[in-house]
Amino acid sequence: MPARLIRSRGFRKAVLQEAIDGLLAGDVDTGRALLRDYVNGTMGFHRLAKLTHIPAKSLMRMLGPKGNPQARNLCDVIDHLQRAEGVRVHVWLKNTTKGRAA
């Protein structure tokens, strides 16, 4: 995946979106894994550490298989990844029940 992340902006955007979608849907393990792959295939943890002021090793642990990031740190990481990619993720609510007021 890393080579494809470097070559394809569309693929990078899709991976970032899928990671965030996974986190919001409660699939935290997949979301973290995709964010880790995204960072490894794009800017790397050392550059992200400079941007976020979070040590690279902490970022690696945070997005690792046993990571448990604080919401503040995770949001900061996502913010910097979006800025670097030149995108902004938007979230909206969708009523999933028929005939019931939200």
C-alpha positions as CSV (number, residue, x, y, z in Angstrom):
1,M,0.0,0.0,0.0
2,P,2.7,2.6,0.8
3,A,3.9,2.9,-2.9
4,R,0.3,3.4,-4.0
5,L,-0.2,6.1,-1.4
6,I,2.8,8.0,-2.8
7,R,1.5,7.7,-6.4
8,S,-2.2,8.3,-6.1
9,R,-3.7,11.3,-4.4
10,G,-7.2,9.8,-4.9
11,F,-6.1,6.6,-3.1
12,R,-4.5,8.7,-0.3
13,K,-7.8,10.6,0.2
14,A,-9.8,7.4,0.1
15,V,-7.6,5.8,2.8
16,L,-7.8,8.9,5.0
17,Q,-11.6,9.0,4.6
18,E,-11.9,5.2,5.3
19,A,-9.8,5.6,8.5
20,I,-12.0,8.4,9.8
21,D,-15.2,6.7,8.8
22,G,-14.0,3.6,10.7
23,L,-13.2,5.6,13.8
24,L,-16.6,7.3,13.8
25,A,-18.4,4.0,13.2
26,G,-16.7,2.4,16.2
27,D,-14.2,0.3,14.3
28,V,-11.3,1.8,16.1
29,D,-8.8,-0.9,15.4
30,T,-9.2,-0.6,11.6
31,G,-9.3,3.2,11.8
32,R,-6.0,3.3,13.7
33,A,-4.4,0.8,11.3
34,L,-5.4,2.8,8.3
35,L,-4.1,6.0,9.8
36,R,-0.8,4.3,10.6
37,D,-0.6,3.0,7.0
38,Y,-1.4,6.5,5.7
39,V,1.3,8.1,7.9
40,N,3.9,5.5,6.9
41,G,3.0,5.9,3.2
42,T,3.0,9.7,3.2
43,M,4.8,12.1,5.6
44,G,6.1,9.6,8.1
45,F,5.9,9.7,11.9
46,H,8.9,12.0,12.4
47,R,7.4,14.8,10.2
48,L,4.0,14.3,11.9
49,A,5.7,14.5,15.3
50,K,7.1,17.9,14.3
51,L,3.7,19.2,13.3
52,T,1.8,17.8,16.3
53,H,4.5,18.3,18.9
54,I,3.8,14.7,20.0
55,P,6.9,12.4,20.0
56,A,7.2,10.1,17.0
57,K,7.3,7.0,19.3
58,S,4.2,8.1,21.1
59,L,2.4,8.6,17.7
60,M,3.5,5.1,16.7
61,R,2.2,3.6,19.9
62,M,-1.0,5.6,19.6
63,L,-1.8,4.3,16.2
64,G,-0.4,0.8,16.9
65,P,-2.4,-2.4,17.5
66,K,-2.7,-1.8,21.2
67,G,-2.9,2.0,21.0
68,N,-5.4,3.9,23.0
69,P,-5.1,7.5,21.9
70,Q,-6.7,10.4,23.7
71,A,-9.4,12.1,21.7
72,R,-7.4,15.4,21.7
73,N,-4.3,13.8,20.2
74,L,-6.2,11.8,17.7
75,C,-8.1,14.9,16.5
76,D,-4.8,16.8,16.3
77,V,-3.3,14.0,14.1
78,I,-6.3,13.9,11.8
79,D,-6.3,17.7,11.5
80,H,-2.7,17.8,10.4
81,L,-3.2,14.9,8.0
82,Q,-6.1,16.7,6.4
83,R,-4.1,19.9,6.1
84,A,-1.1,18.0,4.5
85,E,-3.5,16.3,2.0
86,G,-5.4,19.6,1.3
87,V,-8.8,18.1,2.3
88,R,-11.3,18.5,5.0
89,V,-13.6,15.7,6.2
90,H,-17.2,16.7,6.8
91,V,-19.6,14.7,9.0
92,W,-23.4,14.9,8.7
93,L,-26.2,13.2,10.5
94,K,-28.6,10.9,8.6
95,N,-31.9,9.7,9.9
96,T,-31.9,6.0,9.6
97,T,-35.4,5.4,10.9
98,K,-38.4,5.7,8.6
99,G,-41.4,7.8,9.6
100,R,-39.9,9.0,12.8
101,A,-38.9,12.6,13.6
102,A,-35.2,13.1,14.4
